[in-house]
Amino acid sequence: NSISSDTGSVRAMLYSQDGTYNWNQGEAVDVAAGREITVSYNMSGITWKDSTLAKLGLRFADNAQNHSSISYTITSAKVTVQSSDNGSSTGGGAGEATEDGLAADAREDASKYSVSTSENRQSDGYWLEDTFSVTNHTAEKVSKIQIVLPVSGEPKDLKCFDGMSAVYNRSVGGLIMYYSGEIAAGAKADLPGKLCFNPSGVTVGSAYVRAVNCNPPSGEGTDAGKLNYALTGQTKEIPYEETPFGKHGKLHLKKVDGYGNAPVIVDENDNPYQLRGASTHGLQWDEGYKFANKGTMQCLRDEWGVNLFRLAGYVKEGGYTEGGQARIDEKINECVEAAKELGMYVIVDWHVLTGNPNETKPQAEEFFRKYAGKYKDYGNVIFEICNEPTGTQWYNNGSGNDLYTYCKDIAQIIRDQGSDALIICGTNNWSQDVDDVAKKPLAEDGFENIMYTFHFYAATHGDNLRQKVKAANQAGTPIFVTEFGICSADGNGNFDTANADTWIKLFDSMNTSYTCWSLSNKSEAASYLKSSCTKTTGGYVEPDLATTGIWLINTYRAHQDVEDGTDTGVTPKPGVSADPSASVLPDQPGRSKDPASSAAPGQPDHPQNPSGSASPGQPDHPQ
């Protein structure tokens, strides 16, 4: 370093400052030209606690009584952050995790990379669209890159489009984007898609590369690596009357005070009950097919806090109408019987993925005519009649080509077969426009036990969709979240468990049931299991779990503990804290206050404990 002062003596100190210019400084040290100095600052000395740190800077001063001039050049600097609990550097050793979730070898000097931003800011100041490109100035290729756009607070109306994914992290002080592609040495890459938000009320800084060769980022405080419950991988001998269906029996809808304006799911004793489900991946693909069996279902019931199993029978994408019927039929038959034996609830899902369900309506009519008739006496079966429709309105003034007409006709077919099961209707725009149902609910046509779908993915969907949910509840629309994830809407990208916890707390307050996507070891963020996990019939233990699986167990088991009045965690009871991985503790999830023993679905009132079992494991490619 070089430094000079017209007084001949210079000292240096670190100082911290908040957004309103409150500040503290560390101990000053003498500075001499050409020599290295070390200055330190103890964060515990900050007098303006519970505020946001705006700046951490280096300050020079001399011993002048009035005015003087200091000139300096800093040729190099190194910042070391030490933890408060053991005094060791948070940089860690090779392969260790740092406090902000990055592996130690993922940290990079931001000067090795540059980020350029193309900004489109609307004239009214309420909408900002950014696209980004990253240049690799090193001699080696890099991939899996985290890019930070600094913001002074969490922006409103955050949206990502066309493959972009981002999550706000308060500790980092900005929006963290993730680029999983590769950038060659000396090359430049454009990030796909665009990042959009309302910039009013926040200050936006210049984007920089945070780290390379690293995992996707998480939302504020996320630490999904902590499992709060012990997994043995062993199944349990549970008396049938203690299973979910054995306790609660056949479900129906009823208006219950304290849960808003919409009817909620209640059990056979009219007590509110909440379903916490696991969804398969597509049953026509190995990613879904091989995990859909009794062994896995029992594992989820016994050790994960799952009481509902959703069977995703894709309609297209190689599914029911495109050559996959035999595989899907096989797994529906196998898993509905397994659910009956295990005392679990089960959703038979006609998994429309985009498009107007009227396009395959004849096949849907045949499908539900068959299964509604077959399972009319199974009190644990629920029908989901179109997963995520798009491109058509809920109600189009009687045109006949809308979702209302489709759902009304399919619901009538189910009722005509003698089934009074819960029926869940998809809503437009990937089952997000649930507030549109109020225009023409099926209840106006005399249908009972009809619910409507809402889907969310925590790293993509936030307050704007929560307003739709609240509006739907206010209008009296019964909601079932048949699919959600803690990652981005494409099933990959970032995690935001903090926002996921916010969603779950909202649905708990409404006694709304939900089902998480997906039970699979597919190499994507939404999968419960790591891609290295080869188990397909249960026996899952902590090393088998991916981030979604850990969060699901922590969340579902916490809810089950409240229902059962127990505390089965291996760590202190989780609550709403800065560690969302501990999961949000439910206030009062729907619990039957006086559950009575129920017969197995389709069985006499006092059945013998079922002993039948599905064959353990199925071949990946059945004959």
DOTIVO-218163 format. One record per residue (C-alpha): residue in one letter; x, y, z. Coordinates in steps of 0.2 Angstrom, whole numbers, plus 5000, padded with zeros to 4 digits. Last residue first. Layout:
BEGIN
AXYZ...
This chain:
BEGIN
Q477947164902P478547284915H479947404912D480647464928P480247294937Q479147304952G479647314970P478847214984S477247134978A475747214986S475347155003G473747075011S473747075030P472247185033N471747205052Q470047125052P468647245048H467347315059D466247425049P466347305034Q467547345020G467547465005P468747585013A469447515029A468247535043S468347675054S468847705072A468247865080P469148025081D468648145095K469548305092S469948265074R471348385070G471448515057P473148605059Q473148715074D474648835074P475748735063L477648745066V478548815051S479948715046A481648685054S482248715036P481548895039D482948935050A482749125054S481249065065V479449015065G479548865076P480448695078K480448585093P482148565100T483148425090V482848235088G480948275084T479648155090D478648275101T476848215103G475048285104D474548175090E473948325078V475448435084D476648295081Q475948265064H476148445059A478048445064R478148275055Y477548355039T478648505040N480248425044I479948275033L479548395018W481048505021I482248355021G481348275005T481448444996T483348464999A483748284994L483648135005D484547965003P485848005016E484448035029V483647865028Y482447785015G481847605018G480547615004T480247524988T481247614976K483047624983T484347674971C484747844979S486147924969S484948044961K484548114978L482748084984Y481248204987S481448274969A480948454966A482748514963E483048404948S484048244945K482648124946N482648024962S480748034963L479248074975S478848244968W477948364970C477148404987T475248384991Y474248505001S472648515012T471848685017N471348705035M471248885031S472548945044D473648795039F473548855021L474349025026K475648945037I476048825022W476348975011T477449065023D478448905026A478648895007N479249075006A480649035019T481048875010D481548964994F482448844984N483248884967G483248804950N482248654946G480448594946D480048724932A479048824945S480648864955C480948764972I479948734987G478648634978F476748624976E475448514970T473648464975V473348624984F471548594988I470448754989P468548764994T467848934986G466849034998A467149204991Q468349255005N469349095002A469549134983A470049314988K471349245000V472049124987K472149264974Q473049374986R474249234990L474649234971N475249414971D476149384987G477349254981H477649124967T479349084959A480449014973A478948944982Y478148844969F476248854969H474748764964F472848794967T471448674963Y469648684967M468548574978I466848494975N466048394989E464248434984F463548474967G461848564966D462148664950E462648824960A463848714969L464848694953P465448874956K465149004942K466049174944A466749124961V467949004952D468949144945D469849164962V470748994958D471749074945Q473348974949S472948804943W474248814929N473348964921N471548904923T470848804937G470848614940C469348534948I469548424964I468148294967L467848224985A467048054984D465148034982S465347894970G463747804963Q464347794945D463247944940R464148044953I465748024943I464948054927Q464148214934A465848274940I466548244922D465148354915K465248494928C467148494926Y467148514907T465748644908Y466648754921L468348734912D467748814896N467248754879G465348754883S465048934878G463948964893N464649134898N466449084897Y466749014914W468448954921Q469349024906T470448934893G472248934888T472948834902P472448674912E473548614927N472848454934C471248404927I469948284936E470748254953F469748114961I469848064979V469847884986N469847845004G468047805006Y468247664993D466447604989K466347694973Y468047634968K467747534952G466247644947A467247804949Y468747724941K467947664924R466747814922F468247924927F469347854913E467947844899E467448034902A469348084902Q469547994886P468048094878K468748254886T470448254878E470348424870N469148484883P470548484895N471148644887G473048654887T474448634900L474848474909V473248374911H473648244925W472048154927D472548124946V471847984956I472148044974V472447924988Y472047925007M472947805018G472347665029L473847555024E472747415016K471647545006A473147645001A473947484994E472347444985V472347614977C474247594974E474147434963N472647484953I473247654949K474947584946E474347464933D473147584925I474647704922R475747574914A474447514903Q473847684898G475547754893G475347744874E474847924870T473147954878Y473647894895G475447964896G476847984883E476848174886K474848174886V473648134899Y474848114913G474347994927A475048074943L474547964958R474448064974F474747984990L473948055006N474348035025V476248075024G477048115041W478748055034E479147895045D477647775045R476547845031L478047885019C478847715022Q477147635020M476947715003T478647664998G478347485001K476547484994N477147544977A477347694966F479247724967K479647634950Y478247714940G478647904944E480447924938D480247774927W479047864916Q477147824913L476747854931G477348044930H478148094946T477248034962S476448154973A476648154992G475248225003R474748315019L472848305021Q472048415034Y470548365045P469248475052N468048375064D466348325056N466448155064E466748065047D468148185044V468148365039I468848455023V468448635023P467048745017A467548925012N467249085022G468849085033Y469448945044G468848995061D467048925060V466848775050K465848755034K465848575029L466648465015H466848275016L468048145021K467747955024G468647885039H469547985052K470547875063G470647715052F470847825037P472447905045T473047735053E472747705071E471147595068Y472147495057P473447445070I475147505066E476547385063K477947495058T479147505043Q480947525045G482047655036T482547715053L482347895050A482648015065Y481848185064N482548365063L483448345047K484648485045G485348505027A483948625021D484848775029T483848925022G484049085032E483449195018G483049105002S484248974995P485548964981P485848834968N487448724971C489148784967N490448784953V490548974954A490249104967R489549274970V489749344953Y489249534952A487649634948S487749824951G486549894964V484749924966T483950034979V482249984986G480650084989S480050064971P480949934961N479449824957F480149664950C480649574934L482149454930K482349394912G482649244903P484249144900L485849214906D486949264892A488749194891K490349274888A492049184885G493849204892A493849024897A492248934893I490648974902E489548824907G487748814911S486848804928Y486648994929Y485849044946M485149214951I485349284969L484249434973G485149544986G485849585003V486749415006S485949395022R484249455016N484249325002Y482949354988V482849214976A483049204957S482649094942M482749144924G482049004912D480949114901F480249224915C480549264933K479449374944L479649474960D478149574964K478949684978P480749694981E481549624997G482749765003S484249864999V484549774983P486149694976L485949584960V486949434965I487549304952Q487749114957I488649014944K488548824941S489848824928V491648874925K492948854911E494748894915A495949034910T494949164919H494049324913N492349234912T491049354906V489249354913S487749414904F486149484912T484349534908D483349654918E481549704918L480949844931W479149894934Y478450024946G479450174940D478050254930S479350264915Q479550084915R481350024918N482149904905E483849864911S485249764902T486549714914S488349664912V489249544924S491049534926Y492149384932K493849364939S493549524949A492249434959D493549324968E492849154970R492049054984A491548884978D492948794987A492248835004A490548764999L489148895000G487748885013D487949065020E488748995036T490048895026A490048715021E491548605021G492248535005A494048605007G494148685024G493148825031G492849005024T491949035040S493549065049S493649005066G493149105081N492148965089D490349045091S490549215084S491149165067Q492549245059V492549345042T494149375033V494349505020K495949515010A496549675001S497749724987T498549874980I497650004990T498250184985Y498150334997S498050524998I497650615014S497450805015S497250905031H495951015040N495751055059Q496750975073A497750865061N498150695069D497850585053A496350485048F495950345036R494250245036L494050075028G492250025026L490749915030K489149985023A487249965024L487149845039T485249825042S484549865059D484149755074K485549835084W486150015083T487550005096I488649885085G490049815096S489449635093M490049665075N491849665081Y492949765068S494749725063V496149815055T497749725048I499149825040E500349775026R501849895024G502349995009A501850165017A501550155035V499850155044D499550145063V498050055069A496350115075E495150005085G493449975077Q492150105071N490350125074W488950215063N487250275062Y487050355045T485250315042G485550155031D486750075044Q488550105045S490050005050Y491850065052L493549985050M495050085056A496650165049R497950285056V499050415047S500550525053G501550635042T500450795045D500350825026S499750645024S500350505013I499850325009S500550184998N500050005000
